[in-house]
């Protein structure tokens, strides 16, 4: 018997399965950020849930911030668009925050 067997849909005490629901979006963000970064081992993605939205927090090394954000934020906006599409595939509304 697993921890999830005691819970039913709509239960107010339901276990938060944010990472399970947003697995595709997390994988896409992590892959793209690692490809952009000079230090791919420094890339970290964490999740949190705010209402019905899943927020993906991206951390990269300080030297890679400019590469991930891009000129006028175009790379960051492209990341948000691609990750949003990946999340929609799993039925999750996502947002990407780039943290320093």
C-alpha positions, 0 to 999 in steps of 0.5 A: 500500500503506497502513501497515495492509496488513502487519498481520493480526488478532491480530498482537501488533504491531498498529497501535492504531486506538482513534480509528477504533473509537470514532469515534461515541463521540468525536463524541457526547462532543464534540457534547454537551460543546460544547453544554453549554459556554460556551466550546465552542472550549475543548472537547478530547477525547483517547483512550487504550486501557486493556486492551479499554476505550477511555478518552475524556479530556474537557477543558473550560475551568475555567469550564465544569467545573461545567456539564459535571459538574452537580449531584451529578455527574448531568450527567457520569453522563448523558454517560457513559451516552450515550457508553457507548451510542454506543461500544456501537454500534461494539462498544467499551466506553468510559469518560469521564474529565473532566480539569481 
